């Protein structure tokens, strides 16, 4: 009887796997083995409505991208012609990986952050305070990645004479524009993180005052 049961279960699973449509999922499966920085970097996905699962997926792949080696220069995201250009390329890619990790950790922490506090939320105050502690931790992680982003941007900017923009997921990657915005301060995640931490502390004080 057990043999018949497991045989039927196996056939049921096999049938469902064979008829599954990848369009039903929020991502496309990768069948080949991936091991290089560019490959993990290309797994980053922009979501219209982010949740903890989609953000953590991006963080997982980006953190792998940050530590694994680069692929062969011939497979770089931009045409590489010499070692100096390749050195700048490596720094702008790492800059963008850290930038995306900064954004991802901000988005992840924000999922735990209650924006507005009202007196009738009293029964949830403990949950809110726990959420603020979690959010604060991820915002600090974001700050650390932003510091790394700036360091890579400075190194890349010091290598003159090469303009590097890339393509992945069929989209143009404006590395140079991102580098310029970081260099000029137009893109500054420190301000965003500081604002979020300020709002957390403000809400903590509101909760403490309502408790009294």
ROPAZA-850344 format. One record per residue (C-alpha): y, x, z; residue in three letters. Coordinates in steps of 0.2 Angstrom, whole numbers, padded with zeros to 4 digits, always signed. Layout:
BEGIN
YXZala;...
This chain:
BEGIN
+0000+0000+0000unk;+0012+0014+0005unk;+0008+0023-0012unk;+0013+0007-0021unk;+0029+0005-0011unk;+0035+0022-0014unk;+0030+0022-0032unk;+0040+0006-0034unk;+0055+0013-0025unk;+0055+0029-0036unk;+0055+0019-0052unk;+0069+0008-0045unk;+0080+0023-0041unk;+0075+0031-0058unk;+0080+0016-0067unk;+0097+0015-0058unk;+0101+0033-0061unk;+0096+0032-0079unk;+0107+0016-0082unk;+0122+0022-0071unk;+0139+0023-0080unk;+0150+0038-0075unk;+0165+0027-0079unk;+0160+0017-0063unk;+0165+0032-0053unk;+0182+0040-0048unk;+0177+0057-0056unk;+0166+0064-0069unk;+0150+0074-0063unk;+0149+0093-0067unk;+0132+0098-0073unk;+0135+0116-0076unk;+0137+0129-0062unk;+0155+0133-0058unk;+0160+0149-0049unk;+0177+0155-0054unk;+0195+0152-0048unk;+0200+0143-0064unk;+0185+0131-0064unk;+0188+0125-0046unk;+0207+0124-0050unk;+0203+0112-0064unk;+0194+0100-0053unk;+0210+0096-0045unk;+0214+0077-0049unk;+0230+0067-0047unk;+0226+0050-0039unk;+0237+0035-0041unk;+0232+0029-0024unk;+0226+0043-0013unk;+0214+0040+0002unk;+0206+0052+0014unk;+0191+0055+0002unk;+0201+0059-0013unk;+0213+0070-0004unk;+0199+0079+0005unk;+0190+0082-0012unk;+0205+0090-0019unk;+0207+0101-0003unk;+0188+0106-0004unk;+0190+0112-0022unk;+0207+0120-0020unk;+0201+0130-0005unk;+0187+0137-0015unk;+0198+0141-0029unk;+0209+0151-0017unk;+0195+0163-0012unk;+0183+0164-0027unk;+0186+0177-0040unk;+0196+0175-0057unk;+0186+0172-0072unk;+0186+0185-0086unk;+0204+0187-0093unk;+0198+0180-0110unk;+0195+0163-0101unk;+0212+0163-0093unk;+0223+0147-0093unk;+0235+0156-0104unk;+0233+0170-0118unk;+0232+0187-0109unk;+0237+0203-0119unk;+0239+0216-0106unk;+0236+0221-0087unk;+0254+0218-0082unk;+0254+0200-0089unk;+0237+0197-0081unk;+0244+0202-0064unk;+0258+0190-0066unk;+0246+0176-0071unk;+0235+0179-0056unk;+0250+0177-0044unk;+0256+0161-0053unk;+0239+0153-0052unk;+0237+0157-0034unk;+0255+0151-0031unk;+0251+0134-0039unk;+0234+0133-0029unk;+0243+0136-0013unk;+0257+0123-0018unk;+0244+0110-0022unk;+0235+0114-0005unk;+0252+0112+0004unk;+0255+0095-0004unk;+0237+0090-0001unk;+0238+0094+0018unk;+0254+0084+0019unk;+0246+0069+0011unk;+0231+0071+0022unk;+0241+0072+0038unk;+0252+0057+0032unk;+0236+0046+0032unk;+0235+0048+0051unk;+0254+0045+0054unk;+0261+0028+0060unk;+0278+0027+0053unk;+0286+0013+0063unk;+0284+0009+0081unk;+0287-0009+0088unk;+0285-0016+0105unk;+0271-0027+0100unk;+0261-0012+0094unk;+0258-0008+0113unk;+0239-0009+0112unk;+0238+0004+0098unk;+0249+0017+0106unk;+0235+0028+0111unk;+0228+0028+0094unk;+0245+0032+0087unk;+0247+0046+0098unk;+0230+0053+0093unk;+0235+0051+0075unk;+0251+0061+0077unk;+0241+0075+0085unk;+0230+0075+0070unk;+0244+0074+0057unk;+0254+0087+0066unk;+0239+0099+0064unk;+0238+0096+0045unk;+0257+0098+0043unk;+0256+0115+0051unk;+0242+0119+0039unk;+0253+0114+0025unk;+0267+0125+0032unk;+0255+0140+0032unk;+0250+0137+0013unk;+0268+0135+0009unk;+0272+0152+0016unk;+0258+0159+0005unk;+0265+0149-0010unk;+0282+0158-0008unk;+0274+0175-0006unk;+0264+0173-0022unk;+0280+0166-0031unk;+0290+0181-0026unk;+0277+0193-0032unk;+0275+0184-0048unk;+0294+0184-0051unk;+0295+0202-0048unk;+0285+0205-0064unk;+0297+0203-0078unk;+0296+0201-0096unk;+0281+0188-0097unk;+0283+0169-0098unk;+0267+0160-0093unk;+0264+0142-0094unk;+0246+0135-0095unk;+0235+0120-0100unk;+0221+0111-0090unk;+0214+0094-0090unk;+0223+0092-0107unk;+0240+0093-0098unk;+0253+0106-0099unk;+0255+0116-0083unk;+0273+0122-0081unk;+0270+0138-0070unk;+0287+0145-0075unk;+0296+0129-0070unk;+0287+0128-0054unk;+0291+0146-0051unk;+0309+0143-0054unk;+0310+0128-0043unk;+0303+0138-0029unk;+0314+0153-0032unk;+0330+0142-0032unk;+0324+0132-0017unk;+0324+0116-0028unk;+0306+0114-0022unk;+0305+0117-0003unk;+0291+0109+0006unk;+0298+0116+0022unk;+0311+0103+0023unk;+0298+0089+0020unk;+0286+0096+0033unk;+0300+0098+0046unk;+0306+0080+0042unk;+0288+0074+0045unk;+0287+0083+0062unk;+0304+0077+0067unk;+0298+0059+0064unk;+0282+0062+0074unk;+0291+0068+0089unk;+0304+0054+0087unk;+0290+0041+0087unk;+0281+0050+0102unk;+0297+0048+0112unk;+0299+0029+0107unk;+0281+0026+0113unk;+0284+0035+0129unk;+0300+0025+0132unk;+0291+0008+0129unk;+0277+0013+0141unk;+0289+0015+0155unk;
